[in-house]
């Protein structure tokens, strides 16, 4: 994969993570040449890993709901290795800052923004 950590990752003495961040920044600013974009995408480069991670955690939330009938995930709950409980709490904390698409998906799934006391006790 091409998902290089942005901090302190070096390959052959070069800080690859910083370079990856720089490429992403240039793409956002539309200063990266199309040829470079094409080469990076051909290599499997992902421009917004945060979207992919969010979608993966949302899928875990839907699996949790299917099994449990609700989206009130306990704080310390792990789902297939992912810290789903922490992720759910982060969504609640970020409600005013989340993209509307994400808010809509969570609400359609039956997400409760305030949570319950049970969330803490599991």
N, C-alpha and C positions, 0 to 999 in steps of 0.2 A: 504494500500500500504506500501511498504518498502522504500520509497524515503524520507529519513530523512535529514533535513538540516544539513550541516556539522558544522555550527557554533552555539554554545550556545544552543543546544537542549539537555535537560537532561530528563531522565526517572528514577524515583526512585533514584535520586541522582547520577546517572551515566551519563556521556556524551556520549549518543548514537550516535550522529553525528560523533564524533571523532572515535568511534569504527567502524562505517560503512566505513569511509574513510580508516581506517587501513585495513579492510577486502578487499576493492577494491585495495589498494596498494599491499597487499600480493598476490592477484590474478594476478595482472599485472606482478609481479616479479616471478610468478610460485612457491610461497612458501606456498600457502594455500592448505591444503590437499583436495583431491577430495571429501572425505566424507563431509567436511565442505562446499565445493562448492555446492554439491548436496543438502544439508540441506538448505542452503540459497536460492538456486533457487526454491526449493520446497515451501519455504515460500513466494515466489514472489519477491525475491531480483533481482534488475536490476543492471548489472555491469557498464553500461555506460549510465547514464540518459541523458547525453548531446546529444547522438545520437537520443534518443527518442524525446527530446525537439526540436532538429533541424528538425527532420522529421515532427513533428507536425506543426511547423511554416512554413515549406516548403509547406505542404498541404494547409495551409491557404493562402499562396502566390498563389498557383494554383487556389484556389477558387476565389481570388481577380481577377486574370487574366481572368478567365471564365466570371466574371461579367463585367469587365471593358475593356477587350481586350488588356491589357498591364500589365507589372510588375512594373510600376513606382508608387510605393505606397507613398502617402504623409507621411511626418515625423510623424505626430500625429495620423495617422489612426489606429483604433482598428478594429480587425476582430475577432468576436466571443470571445471577452474578451482578446485577445492577442495583444500586442503592435507590430503589423505587420510593421508599418512604421519604428520604431526603429530597429527592427530585420533586415529589408532590408538595412538600413544604416550601421548596424554593419557588414553585409556580404560584403558590398562595402569596408569598412575600412579594413577588414581582408583578402581581396582577396589573397594576397601573402602567407597567412598562412593557408588558408582553405585546407582541404583534396581535392584531385583531384576529387573524387567522387562527392563532394558537388559542386565544380566549374562546373563540367559537367552537373549535374542536373539543376543548375541555368541557365546555357547557353542554354540547351535544352528547357527550359521554356521560353526563350526570355528575360532573365534578362539583364538589361543594367547596366554595372558597373559604369558608370559616373553619371547616374541619369539625371534628368532634372530640370529646374526651377520650373515646376509644382509640383514636389515632395515637395518642401518647402512651397508652398502656400496653399495647401489644408487644 
